[in-house]
Amino acid sequence: MCSPEPINCFPVLMNILSNTFLRLFNSTARFRVWSELFYVGESPELKNYIFFGLFAYLLVLAAGLPPLFAMSNVEDYKVRSTSC
């Protein structure tokens, strides 16, 4: 039923269970499962959108880290901590 890849086992199991319950309740509807996670086609617009979104996220992250380190050093100075 499942391929050797564990990522495919859960959807197949859910498909089998769902269709079994539908048959128990005399329903004519059925579920279908695909193993493709995403659209395979190449899209430059999508690549640019993802790149610039991640780039903006990293810029915000990089802007927030230096004050964190600076506040840590100020706190160390206030309590007069020393290194061993």
HTML snippet that shows the backbone in 3Dmol.js (N, CA, C, O; Angstrom):
<script src="https://3Dmol.org/build/3Dmol-min.js"></script>
<div id="view" style="width:600px;height:400px;position:relative"></div>
<script>
const pdb = `
ATOM      1  N   MET A   1       0.817  -1.199   0.000  1.00  0.00           N
ATOM      2  CA  MET A   1       0.000   0.000   0.000  1.00  0.00           C
ATOM      3  C   MET A   1       0.860   1.262   0.000  1.00  0.00           C
ATOM      4  O   MET A   1       0.575   2.212  -0.729  1.00  0.00           O
ATOM      5  N   CYS A   2       1.910   1.268   0.817  1.00  0.00           N
ATOM      6  CA  CYS A   2       2.769   2.450   0.923  1.00  0.00           C
ATOM      7  C   CYS A   2       4.079   2.211   0.191  1.00  0.00           C
ATOM      8  O   CYS A   2       4.563   1.082   0.102  1.00  0.00           O
ATOM      9  N   SER A   3       4.630   3.266  -0.318  1.00  0.00           N
ATOM     10  CA  SER A   3       5.970   3.163  -0.883  1.00  0.00           C
ATOM     11  C   SER A   3       6.968   3.205   0.273  1.00  0.00           C
ATOM     12  O   SER A   3       6.576   3.480   1.407  1.00  0.00           O
ATOM     13  N   PRO A   4       8.239   2.941   0.013  1.00  0.00           N
ATOM     14  CA  PRO A   4       9.221   2.953   1.106  1.00  0.00           C
ATOM     15  C   PRO A   4       9.410   4.319   1.757  1.00  0.00           C
ATOM     16  O   PRO A   4       9.951   4.408   2.860  1.00  0.00           O
ATOM     17  N   GLU A   5       8.972   5.376   1.090  1.00  0.00           N
ATOM     18  CA  GLU A   5       9.122   6.717   1.662  1.00  0.00           C
ATOM     19  C   GLU A   5       8.033   6.952   2.702  1.00  0.00           C
ATOM     20  O   GLU A   5       6.851   6.785   2.401  1.00  0.00           O
ATOM     21  N   PRO A   6       8.408   7.335   3.917  1.00  0.00           N
ATOM     22  CA  PRO A   6       7.391   7.512   4.968  1.00  0.00           C
ATOM     23  C   PRO A   6       6.437   8.669   4.727  1.00  0.00           C
ATOM     24  O   PRO A   6       5.354   8.706   5.312  1.00  0.00           O
ATOM     25  N   ILE A   7       6.821   9.620   3.872  1.00  0.00           N
ATOM     26  CA  ILE A   7       5.937  10.769   3.640  1.00  0.00           C
ATOM     27  C   ILE A   7       4.663  10.345   2.909  1.00  0.00           C
ATOM     28  O   ILE A   7       3.649  11.037   2.998  1.00  0.00           O
ATOM     29  N   ASN A   8       4.696   9.221   2.188  1.00  0.00           N
ATOM     30  CA  ASN A   8       3.522   8.774   1.443  1.00  0.00           C
ATOM     31  C   ASN A   8       2.584   7.913   2.266  1.00  0.00           C
ATOM     32  O   ASN A   8       1.425   7.747   1.888  1.00  0.00           O
ATOM     33  N   CYS A   9       3.045   7.359   3.375  1.00  0.00           N
ATOM     34  CA  CYS A   9       2.228   6.411   4.136  1.00  0.00           C
ATOM     35  C   CYS A   9       1.017   7.060   4.810  1.00  0.00           C
ATOM     36  O   CYS A   9      -0.073   6.489   4.789  1.00  0.00           O
ATOM     37  N   PHE A  10       1.186   8.227   5.400  1.00  0.00           N
ATOM     38  CA  PHE A  10       0.079   8.852   6.114  1.00  0.00           C
ATOM     39  C   PHE A  10      -1.076   9.226   5.193  1.00  0.00           C
ATOM     40  O   PHE A  10      -2.223   8.928   5.525  1.00  0.00           O
ATOM     41  N   PRO A  11      -0.823   9.874   4.033  1.00  0.00           N
ATOM     42  CA  PRO A  11      -1.966  10.171   3.151  1.00  0.00           C
ATOM     43  C   PRO A  11      -2.668   8.922   2.649  1.00  0.00           C
ATOM     44  O   PRO A  11      -3.893   8.909   2.527  1.00  0.00           O
ATOM     45  N   VAL A  12      -1.911   7.871   2.357  1.00  0.00           N
ATOM     46  CA  VAL A  12      -2.530   6.631   1.885  1.00  0.00           C
ATOM     47  C   VAL A  12      -3.383   6.022   2.992  1.00  0.00           C
ATOM     48  O   VAL A  12      -4.495   5.561   2.738  1.00  0.00           O
ATOM     49  N   LEU A  13      -2.869   6.021   4.207  1.00  0.00           N
ATOM     50  CA  LEU A  13      -3.633   5.495   5.342  1.00  0.00           C
ATOM     51  C   LEU A  13      -4.915   6.292   5.558  1.00  0.00           C
ATOM     52  O   LEU A  13      -5.977   5.709   5.776  1.00  0.00           O
ATOM     53  N   MET A  14      -4.825   7.621   5.498  1.00  0.00           N
ATOM     54  CA  MET A  14      -6.020   8.453   5.663  1.00  0.00           C
ATOM     55  C   MET A  14      -7.027   8.206   4.530  1.00  0.00           C
ATOM     56  O   MET A  14      -8.237   8.220   4.758  1.00  0.00           O
ATOM     57  N   ASN A  15      -6.530   7.982   3.326  1.00  0.00           N
ATOM     58  CA  ASN A  15      -7.413   7.685   2.203  1.00  0.00           C
ATOM     59  C   ASN A  15      -8.160   6.383   2.434  1.00  0.00           C
ATOM     60  O   ASN A  15      -9.369   6.310   2.213  1.00  0.00           O
ATOM     61  N   ILE A  16      -7.446   5.354   2.877  1.00  0.00           N
ATOM     62  CA  ILE A  16      -8.077   4.053   3.123  1.00  0.00           C
ATOM     63  C   ILE A  16      -9.116   4.155   4.238  1.00  0.00           C
ATOM     64  O   ILE A  16     -10.228   3.643   4.104  1.00  0.00           O
ATOM     65  N   LEU A  17      -8.756   4.812   5.329  1.00  0.00           N
ATOM     66  CA  LEU A  17      -9.696   4.944   6.450  1.00  0.00           C
ATOM     67  C   LEU A  17     -10.927   5.770   6.076  1.00  0.00           C
ATOM     68  O   LEU A  17     -12.053   5.408   6.417  1.00  0.00           O
ATOM     69  N   SER A  18     -10.705   6.879   5.375  1.00  0.00           N
ATOM     70  CA  SER A  18     -11.829   7.737   4.989  1.00  0.00           C
ATOM     71  C   SER A  18     -12.783   7.019   4.059  1.00  0.00           C
ATOM     72  O   SER A  18     -13.999   7.091   4.231  1.00  0.00           O
ATOM     73  N   ASN A  19     -12.235   6.325   3.076  1.00  0.00           N
ATOM     74  CA  ASN A  19     -13.104   5.601   2.146  1.00  0.00           C
ATOM     75  C   ASN A  19     -13.819   4.435   2.828  1.00  0.00           C
ATOM     76  O   ASN A  19     -14.950   4.104   2.473  1.00  0.00           O
ATOM     77  N   THR A  20     -13.160   3.817   3.804  1.00  0.00           N
ATOM     78  CA  THR A  20     -13.818   2.748   4.560  1.00  0.00           C
ATOM     79  C   THR A  20     -15.003   3.286   5.346  1.00  0.00           C
ATOM     80  O   THR A  20     -16.075   2.680   5.351  1.00  0.00           O
ATOM     81  N   PHE A  21     -14.813   4.425   6.014  1.00  0.00           N
ATOM     82  CA  PHE A  21     -15.925   5.014   6.767  1.00  0.00           C
ATOM     83  C   PHE A  21     -17.047   5.482   5.841  1.00  0.00           C
ATOM     84  O   PHE A  21     -18.224   5.376   6.188  1.00  0.00           O
ATOM     85  N   LEU A  22     -16.693   5.991   4.679  1.00  0.00           N
ATOM     86  CA  LEU A  22     -17.733   6.403   3.726  1.00  0.00           C
ATOM     87  C   LEU A  22     -18.542   5.199   3.252  1.00  0.00           C
ATOM     88  O   LEU A  22     -19.760   5.294   3.096  1.00  0.00           O
ATOM     89  N   ARG A  23     -17.876   4.067   3.020  1.00  0.00           N
ATOM     90  CA  ARG A  23     -18.598   2.870   2.601  1.00  0.00           C
ATOM     91  C   ARG A  23     -19.493   2.341   3.717  1.00  0.00           C
ATOM     92  O   ARG A  23     -20.583   1.831   3.459  1.00  0.00           O
ATOM     93  N   LEU A  24     -19.024   2.466   4.967  1.00  0.00           N
ATOM     94  CA  LEU A  24     -19.845   2.008   6.100  1.00  0.00           C
ATOM     95  C   LEU A  24     -21.156   2.789   6.183  1.00  0.00           C
ATOM     96  O   LEU A  24     -22.187   2.238   6.568  1.00  0.00           O
ATOM     97  N   PHE A  25     -21.114   4.070   5.822  1.00  0.00           N
ATOM     98  CA  PHE A  25     -22.315   4.900   5.886  1.00  0.00           C
ATOM     99  C   PHE A  25     -23.048   4.969   4.552  1.00  0.00           C
ATOM    100  O   PHE A  25     -23.866   5.864   4.337  1.00  0.00           O
ATOM    101  N   ASN A  26     -22.759   4.028   3.653  1.00  0.00           N
ATOM    102  CA  ASN A  26     -23.432   3.903   2.359  1.00  0.00           C
ATOM    103  C   ASN A  26     -23.345   5.172   1.514  1.00  0.00           C
ATOM    104  O   ASN A  26     -24.309   5.548   0.848  1.00  0.00           O
ATOM    105  N   SER A  27     -22.211   5.814   1.545  1.00  0.00           N
ATOM    106  CA  SER A  27     -22.009   7.015   0.739  1.00  0.00           C
ATOM    107  C   SER A  27     -21.401   6.630  -0.606  1.00  0.00           C
ATOM    108  O   SER A  27     -20.660   5.652  -0.703  1.00  0.00           O
ATOM    109  N   THR A  28     -21.718   7.400  -1.636  1.00  0.00           N
ATOM    110  CA  THR A  28     -21.138   7.152  -2.956  1.00  0.00           C
ATOM    111  C   THR A  28     -19.891   7.993  -3.197  1.00  0.00           C
ATOM    112  O   THR A  28     -19.191   7.789  -4.189  1.00  0.00           O
ATOM    113  N   ALA A  29     -19.609   8.924  -2.316  1.00  0.00           N
ATOM    114  CA  ALA A  29     -18.427   9.779  -2.477  1.00  0.00           C
ATOM    115  C   ALA A  29     -17.171   9.008  -2.107  1.00  0.00           C
ATOM    116  O   ALA A  29     -17.210   8.092  -1.286  1.00  0.00           O
ATOM    117  N   ARG A  30     -16.061   9.384  -2.719  1.00  0.00           N
ATOM    118  CA  ARG A  30     -14.774   8.761  -2.430  1.00  0.00           C
ATOM    119  C   ARG A  30     -13.688   9.834  -2.367  1.00  0.00           C
ATOM    120  O   ARG A  30     -13.797  10.879  -3.008  1.00  0.00           O
ATOM    121  N   PHE A  31     -12.651   9.566  -1.595  1.00  0.00           N
ATOM    122  CA  PHE A  31     -11.487  10.439  -1.528  1.00  0.00           C
ATOM    123  C   PHE A  31     -10.408   9.910  -2.452  1.00  0.00           C
ATOM    124  O   PHE A  31     -10.283   8.703  -2.656  1.00  0.00           O
ATOM    125  N   ARG A  32      -9.625  10.834  -3.015  1.00  0.00           N
ATOM    126  CA  ARG A  32      -8.477  10.474  -3.836  1.00  0.00           C
ATOM    127  C   ARG A  32      -7.257  11.169  -3.285  1.00  0.00           C
ATOM    128  O   ARG A  32      -7.341  12.309  -2.827  1.00  0.00           O
ATOM    129  N   VAL A  33      -6.116  10.490  -3.323  1.00  0.00           N
ATOM    130  CA  VAL A  33      -4.864  11.050  -2.795  1.00  0.00           C
ATOM    131  C   VAL A  33      -3.836  11.112  -3.918  1.00  0.00           C
ATOM    132  O   VAL A  33      -3.671  10.160  -4.680  1.00  0.00           O
ATOM    133  N   TRP A  34      -3.141  12.257  -4.009  1.00  0.00           N
ATOM    134  CA  TRP A  34      -2.038  12.405  -4.954  1.00  0.00           C
ATOM    135  C   TRP A  34      -0.738  12.434  -4.178  1.00  0.00           C
ATOM    136  O   TRP A  34      -0.696  12.897  -3.038  1.00  0.00           O
ATOM    137  N   SER A  35       0.302  11.950  -4.784  1.00  0.00           N
ATOM    138  CA  SER A  35       1.590  11.931  -4.091  1.00  0.00           C
ATOM    139  C   SER A  35       2.456  13.137  -4.423  1.00  0.00           C
ATOM    140  O   SER A  35       3.508  13.306  -3.807  1.00  0.00           O
ATOM    141  N   GLU A  36       2.059  13.985  -5.369  1.00  0.00           N
ATOM    142  CA  GLU A  36       2.811  15.189  -5.672  1.00  0.00           C
ATOM    143  C   GLU A  36       2.466  16.252  -4.652  1.00  0.00           C
ATOM    144  O   GLU A  36       1.294  16.564  -4.439  1.00  0.00           O
ATOM    145  N   LEU A  37       3.496  16.810  -4.019  1.00  0.00           N
ATOM    146  CA  LEU A  37       3.242  17.812  -2.992  1.00  0.00           C
ATOM    147  C   LEU A  37       2.979  19.184  -3.588  1.00  0.00           C
ATOM    148  O   LEU A  37       2.070  19.889  -3.150  1.00  0.00           O
ATOM    149  N   PHE A  38       3.766  19.567  -4.584  1.00  0.00           N
ATOM    150  CA  PHE A  38       3.657  20.895  -5.166  1.00  0.00           C
ATOM    151  C   PHE A  38       3.640  20.793  -6.677  1.00  0.00           C
ATOM    152  O   PHE A  38       3.985  19.762  -7.254  1.00  0.00           O
ATOM    153  N   TYR A  39       3.238  21.872  -7.298  1.00  0.00           N
ATOM    154  CA  TYR A  39       3.278  21.938  -8.751  1.00  0.00           C
ATOM    155  C   TYR A  39       4.736  21.899  -9.192  1.00  0.00           C
ATOM    156  O   TYR A  39       5.569  22.624  -8.648  1.00  0.00           O
ATOM    157  N   VAL A  40       5.049  21.061 -10.167  1.00  0.00           N
ATOM    158  CA  VAL A  40       6.424  20.817 -10.558  1.00  0.00           C
ATOM    159  C   VAL A  40       6.953  21.889 -11.503  1.00  0.00           C
ATOM    160  O   VAL A  40       8.167  22.070 -11.597  1.00  0.00           O
ATOM    161  N   GLY A  41       6.094  22.592 -12.194  1.00  0.00           N
ATOM    162  CA  GLY A  41       6.522  23.563 -13.200  1.00  0.00           C
ATOM    163  C   GLY A  41       7.373  24.686 -12.639  1.00  0.00           C
ATOM    164  O   GLY A  41       7.205  25.100 -11.492  1.00  0.00           O
ATOM    165  N   GLU A  42       8.288  25.171 -13.463  1.00  0.00           N
ATOM    166  CA  GLU A  42       9.165  26.274 -13.066  1.00  0.00           C
ATOM    167  C   GLU A  42       8.454  27.600 -13.329  1.00  0.00           C
ATOM    168  O   GLU A  42       7.901  27.814 -14.408  1.00  0.00           O
ATOM    169  N   SER A  43       8.473  28.468 -12.355  1.00  0.00           N
ATOM    170  CA  SER A  43       7.859  29.776 -12.514  1.00  0.00           C
ATOM    171  C   SER A  43       8.823  30.833 -11.985  1.00  0.00           C
ATOM    172  O   SER A  43       9.080  30.871 -10.782  1.00  0.00           O
ATOM    173  N   PRO A  44       9.361  31.691 -12.848  1.00  0.00           N
ATOM    174  CA  PRO A  44      10.292  32.725 -12.364  1.00  0.00           C
ATOM    175  C   PRO A  44       9.620  33.715 -11.426  1.00  0.00           C
ATOM    176  O   PRO A  44      10.260  34.231 -10.510  1.00  0.00           O
ATOM    177  N   GLU A  45       8.331  33.988 -11.644  1.00  0.00           N
ATOM    178  CA  GLU A  45       7.643  34.928 -10.753  1.00  0.00           C
ATOM    179  C   GLU A  45       7.554  34.364  -9.341  1.00  0.00           C
ATOM    180  O   GLU A  45       7.740  35.089  -8.364  1.00  0.00           O
ATOM    181  N   LEU A  46       7.267  33.062  -9.236  1.00  0.00           N
ATOM    182  CA  LEU A  46       7.179  32.430  -7.928  1.00  0.00           C
ATOM    183  C   LEU A  46       8.541  32.408  -7.247  1.00  0.00           C
ATOM    184  O   LEU A  46       8.637  32.655  -6.045  1.00  0.00           O
ATOM    185  N   LYS A  47       9.587  32.116  -8.001  1.00  0.00           N
ATOM    186  CA  LYS A  47      10.935  32.114  -7.434  1.00  0.00           C
ATOM    187  C   LYS A  47      11.307  33.494  -6.918  1.00  0.00           C
ATOM    188  O   LYS A  47      11.870  33.617  -5.831  1.00  0.00           O
ATOM    189  N   ASN A  48      10.996  34.544  -7.693  1.00  0.00           N
ATOM    190  CA  ASN A  48      11.291  35.913  -7.254  1.00  0.00           C
ATOM    191  C   ASN A  48      10.490  36.264  -6.007  1.00  0.00           C
ATOM    192  O   ASN A  48      11.018  36.891  -5.089  1.00  0.00           O
ATOM    193  N   TYR A  49       9.230  35.870  -5.966  1.00  0.00           N
ATOM    194  CA  TYR A  49       8.379  36.162  -4.814  1.00  0.00           C
ATOM    195  C   TYR A  49       8.930  35.499  -3.551  1.00  0.00           C
ATOM    196  O   TYR A  49       8.987  36.126  -2.494  1.00  0.00           O
ATOM    197  N   ILE A  50       9.331  34.244  -3.661  1.00  0.00           N
ATOM    198  CA  ILE A  50       9.879  33.525  -2.509  1.00  0.00           C
ATOM    199  C   ILE A  50      11.210  34.131  -2.098  1.00  0.00           C
ATOM    200  O   ILE A  50      11.464  34.324  -0.909  1.00  0.00           O
ATOM    201  N   PHE A  51      12.076  34.438  -3.088  1.00  0.00           N
ATOM    202  CA  PHE A  51      13.386  34.996  -2.778  1.00  0.00           C
ATOM    203  C   PHE A  51      13.253  36.327  -2.045  1.00  0.00           C
ATOM    204  O   PHE A  51      13.880  36.520  -1.004  1.00  0.00           O
ATOM    205  N   PHE A  52      12.454  37.238  -2.569  1.00  0.00           N
ATOM    206  CA  PHE A  52      12.340  38.549  -1.947  1.00  0.00           C
ATOM    207  C   PHE A  52      11.598  38.485  -0.612  1.00  0.00           C
ATOM    208  O   PHE A  52      11.869  39.285   0.284  1.00  0.00           O
ATOM    209  N   GLY A  53      10.684  37.560  -0.474  1.00  0.00           N
ATOM    210  CA  GLY A  53      10.019  37.383   0.819  1.00  0.00           C
ATOM    211  C   GLY A  53      10.989  36.909   1.882  1.00  0.00           C
ATOM    212  O   GLY A  53      11.003  37.438   2.993  1.00  0.00           O
ATOM    213  N   LEU A  54      11.798  35.916   1.552  1.00  0.00           N
ATOM    214  CA  LEU A  54      12.807  35.443   2.505  1.00  0.00           C
ATOM    215  C   LEU A  54      13.876  36.491   2.762  1.00  0.00           C
ATOM    216  O   LEU A  54      14.362  36.627   3.885  1.00  0.00           O
ATOM    217  N   PHE A  55      14.242  37.232   1.723  1.00  0.00           N
ATOM    218  CA  PHE A  55      15.243  38.288   1.888  1.00  0.00           C
ATOM    219  C   PHE A  55      14.743  39.368   2.848  1.00  0.00           C
ATOM    220  O   PHE A  55      15.497  39.830   3.704  1.00  0.00           O
ATOM    221  N   ALA A  56      13.488  39.770   2.713  1.00  0.00           N
ATOM    222  CA  ALA A  56      12.917  40.775   3.614  1.00  0.00           C
ATOM    223  C   ALA A  56      12.850  40.244   5.042  1.00  0.00           C
ATOM    224  O   ALA A  56      13.116  40.980   5.992  1.00  0.00           O
ATOM    225  N   TYR A  57      12.499  38.979   5.195  1.00  0.00           N
ATOM    226  CA  TYR A  57      12.446  38.369   6.522  1.00  0.00           C
ATOM    227  C   TYR A  57      13.831  38.365   7.165  1.00  0.00           C
ATOM    228  O   TYR A  57      13.962  38.678   8.349  1.00  0.00           O
ATOM    229  N   LEU A  58      14.856  38.017   6.405  1.00  0.00           N
ATOM    230  CA  LEU A  58      16.216  38.002   6.945  1.00  0.00           C
ATOM    231  C   LEU A  58      16.706  39.400   7.276  1.00  0.00           C
ATOM    232  O   LEU A  58      17.459  39.577   8.234  1.00  0.00           O
ATOM    233  N   LEU A  59      16.297  40.393   6.505  1.00  0.00           N
ATOM    234  CA  LEU A  59      16.680  41.768   6.831  1.00  0.00           C
ATOM    235  C   LEU A  59      16.076  42.211   8.159  1.00  0.00           C
ATOM    236  O   LEU A  59      16.750  42.855   8.963  1.00  0.00           O
ATOM    237  N   VAL A  60      14.830  41.877   8.390  1.00  0.00           N
ATOM    238  CA  VAL A  60      14.186  42.225   9.661  1.00  0.00           C
ATOM    239  C   VAL A  60      14.860  41.485  10.808  1.00  0.00           C
ATOM    240  O   VAL A  60      15.080  42.053  11.879  1.00  0.00           O
ATOM    241  N   LEU A  61      15.186  40.225  10.582  1.00  0.00           N
ATOM    242  CA  LEU A  61      15.863  39.438  11.602  1.00  0.00           C
ATOM    243  C   LEU A  61      17.245  40.004  11.894  1.00  0.00           C
ATOM    244  O   LEU A  61      17.640  40.114  13.054  1.00  0.00           O
ATOM    245  N   ALA A  62      17.979  40.361  10.853  1.00  0.00           N
ATOM    246  CA  ALA A  62      19.324  40.917  11.040  1.00  0.00           C
ATOM    247  C   ALA A  62      19.262  42.270  11.730  1.00  0.00           C
ATOM    248  O   ALA A  62      20.180  42.617  12.473  1.00  0.00           O
ATOM    249  N   ALA A  63      18.226  43.031  11.510  1.00  0.00           N
ATOM    250  CA  ALA A  63      18.094  44.333  12.162  1.00  0.00           C
ATOM    251  C   ALA A  63      17.759  44.179  13.645  1.00  0.00           C
ATOM    252  O   ALA A  63      18.055  45.072  14.439  1.00  0.00           O
ATOM    253  N   GLY A  64      17.151  43.064  14.024  1.00  0.00           N
ATOM    254  CA  GLY A  64      16.756  42.885  15.417  1.00  0.00           C
ATOM    255  C   GLY A  64      17.797  42.224  16.293  1.00  0.00           C
ATOM    256  O   GLY A  64      17.708  42.313  17.517  1.00  0.00           O
ATOM    257  N   LEU A  65      18.783  41.562  15.706  1.00  0.00           N
ATOM    258  CA  LEU A  65      19.764  40.849  16.520  1.00  0.00           C
ATOM    259  C   LEU A  65      20.807  41.735  17.205  1.00  0.00           C
ATOM    260  O   LEU A  65      21.085  41.506  18.382  1.00  0.00           O
ATOM    261  N   PRO A  66      21.400  42.730  16.544  1.00  0.00           N
ATOM    262  CA  PRO A  66      22.413  43.543  17.234  1.00  0.00           C
ATOM    263  C   PRO A  66      21.915  44.219  18.513  1.00  0.00           C
ATOM    264  O   PRO A  66      22.659  44.241  19.493  1.00  0.00           O
ATOM    265  N   PRO A  67      20.697  44.774  18.560  1.00  0.00           N
ATOM    266  CA  PRO A  67      20.246  45.348  19.836  1.00  0.00           C
ATOM    267  C   PRO A  67      20.137  44.303  20.943  1.00  0.00           C
ATOM    268  O   PRO A  67      20.331  44.625  22.116  1.00  0.00           O
ATOM    269  N   LEU A  68      19.834  43.074  20.592  1.00  0.00           N
ATOM    270  CA  LEU A  68      19.761  42.020  21.591  1.00  0.00           C
ATOM    271  C   LEU A  68      21.124  41.800  22.242  1.00  0.00           C
ATOM    272  O   LEU A  68      21.222  41.696  23.464  1.00  0.00           O
ATOM    273  N   PHE A  69      22.165  41.730  21.432  1.00  0.00           N
ATOM    274  CA  PHE A  69      23.511  41.560  21.980  1.00  0.00           C
ATOM    275  C   PHE A  69      23.955  42.792  22.757  1.00  0.00           C
ATOM    276  O   PHE A  69      24.622  42.671  23.784  1.00  0.00           O
ATOM    277  N   ALA A  70      23.588  43.978  22.273  1.00  0.00           N
ATOM    278  CA  ALA A  70      23.975  45.205  22.971  1.00  0.00           C
ATOM    279  C   ALA A  70      23.308  45.277  24.337  1.00  0.00           C
ATOM    280  O   ALA A  70      23.945  45.683  25.309  1.00  0.00           O
ATOM    281  N   MET A  71      22.043  44.894  24.430  1.00  0.00           N
ATOM    282  CA  MET A  71      21.354  44.938  25.724  1.00  0.00           C
ATOM    283  C   MET A  71      21.959  43.922  26.685  1.00  0.00           C
ATOM    284  O   MET A  71      22.020  44.169  27.890  1.00  0.00           O
ATOM    285  N   SER A  72      22.403  42.793  26.168  1.00  0.00           N
ATOM    286  CA  SER A  72      23.044  41.798  27.021  1.00  0.00           C
ATOM    287  C   SER A  72      24.335  42.354  27.603  1.00  0.00           C
ATOM    288  O   SER A  72      24.628  42.144  28.780  1.00  0.00           O
ATOM    289  N   ASN A  73      25.108  43.062  26.785  1.00  0.00           N
ATOM    290  CA  ASN A  73      26.362  43.642  27.280  1.00  0.00           C
ATOM    291  C   ASN A  73      26.098  44.750  28.284  1.00  0.00           C
ATOM    292  O   ASN A  73      26.842  44.892  29.254  1.00  0.00           O
ATOM    293  N   VAL A  74      25.053  45.536  28.068  1.00  0.00           N
ATOM    294  CA  VAL A  74      24.721  46.611  29.014  1.00  0.00           C
ATOM    295  C   VAL A  74      24.299  46.014  30.352  1.00  0.00           C
ATOM    296  O   VAL A  74      24.680  46.522  31.406  1.00  0.00           O
ATOM    297  N   GLU A  75      23.520  44.949  30.313  1.00  0.00           N
ATOM    298  CA  GLU A  75      23.109  44.292  31.558  1.00  0.00           C
ATOM    299  C   GLU A  75      24.320  43.738  32.304  1.00  0.00           C
ATOM    300  O   GLU A  75      24.403  43.847  33.528  1.00  0.00           O
ATOM    301  N   ASP A  76      25.258  43.144  31.565  1.00  0.00           N
ATOM    302  CA  ASP A  76      26.476  42.637  32.202  1.00  0.00           C
ATOM    303  C   ASP A  76      27.252  43.779  32.850  1.00  0.00           C
ATOM    304  O   ASP A  76      27.797  43.621  33.942  1.00  0.00           O
ATOM    305  N   TYR A  77      27.302  44.909  32.187  1.00  0.00           N
ATOM    306  CA  TYR A  77      28.026  46.062  32.737  1.00  0.00           C
ATOM    307  C   TYR A  77      27.331  46.582  33.999  1.00  0.00           C
ATOM    308  O   TYR A  77      27.995  46.946  34.970  1.00  0.00           O
ATOM    309  N   LYS A  78      25.995  46.617  33.983  1.00  0.00           N
ATOM    310  CA  LYS A  78      25.252  47.136  35.142  1.00  0.00           C
ATOM    311  C   LYS A  78      25.452  46.274  36.381  1.00  0.00           C
ATOM    312  O   LYS A  78      25.594  46.802  37.483  1.00  0.00           O
ATOM    313  N   VAL A  79      25.464  44.971  36.216  1.00  0.00           N
ATOM    314  CA  VAL A  79      25.614  44.102  37.380  1.00  0.00           C
ATOM    315  C   VAL A  79      27.092  43.797  37.672  1.00  0.00           C
ATOM    316  O   VAL A  79      27.416  43.044  38.591  1.00  0.00           O
ATOM    317  N   ARG A  80      27.973  44.398  36.869  1.00  0.00           N
ATOM    318  CA  ARG A  80      29.424  44.274  37.035  1.00  0.00           C
ATOM    319  C   ARG A  80      29.878  42.800  37.018  1.00  0.00           C
ATOM    320  O   ARG A  80      30.656  42.358  37.863  1.00  0.00           O
ATOM    321  N   SER A  81      29.370  42.075  36.040  1.00  0.00           N
ATOM    322  CA  SER A  81      29.781  40.679  35.927  1.00  0.00           C
ATOM    323  C   SER A  81      31.170  40.612  35.303  1.00  0.00           C
ATOM    324  O   SER A  81      31.533  41.436  34.463  1.00  0.00           O
ATOM    325  N   THR A  82      31.931  39.625  35.728  1.00  0.00           N
ATOM    326  CA  THR A  82      33.280  39.453  35.194  1.00  0.00           C
ATOM    327  C   THR A  82      33.441  38.040  34.657  1.00  0.00           C
ATOM    328  O   THR A  82      32.746  37.116  35.079  1.00  0.00           O
ATOM    329  N   SER A  83      34.354  37.889  33.734  1.00  0.00           N
ATOM    330  CA  SER A  83      34.638  36.562  33.188  1.00  0.00           C
ATOM    331  C   SER A  83      35.663  35.891  34.068  1.00  0.00           C
ATOM    332  O   SER A  83      36.492  36.557  34.688  1.00  0.00           O
ATOM    333  N   CYS A  84      35.611  34.590  34.125  1.00  0.00           N
ATOM    334  CA  CYS A  84      36.593  33.852  34.922  1.00  0.00           C
ATOM    335  C   CYS A  84      37.919  33.763  34.249  1.00  0.00           C
ATOM    336  O   CYS A  84      38.850  33.172  34.796  1.00  0.00           O
TER     337      CYS A  84
END
`;
const viewer = $3Dmol.createViewer("view");
viewer.addModel(pdb, "pdb");
viewer.setStyle({}, {cartoon: {color: "spectrum"}});
viewer.zoomTo();
viewer.render();
</script>
